[in-house]
Amino acid sequence: MSGVDWPALMEAGVRGLGLRPAEFWTLTPAELSLMLGRDGGGAAPLARERLDELLRAYPDKNGVMDDG
């Protein structure tokens, strides 16, 4: 299973944007995301698990952040 909520995407495209089904299916996910006003590019947000991993790998010195 892909995990994509196709019914919700189709509703957003067809009902929300007024696309015809054929127009909807010719769009790439990035194009649909852009049309829906979502930021389709860039990296995913930093999850807490990854933040904790980075904090362990690069701890603050004496509790003070080093800004470079």
C-alpha angles and dihedrals in degrees: 000000000000098000091228115136096223096174091055092046092048091049091050091048100040102032100024100040099025094237122158113238091251090053091048093053093050092059123096117230089252092053092048091048091051092049090050090053095249124135102247097174136071132038125321116261116275110265121216092247092057092045091053089049091053092046090055092047095045109026122184114258110244090342092295120119116233109221092192 
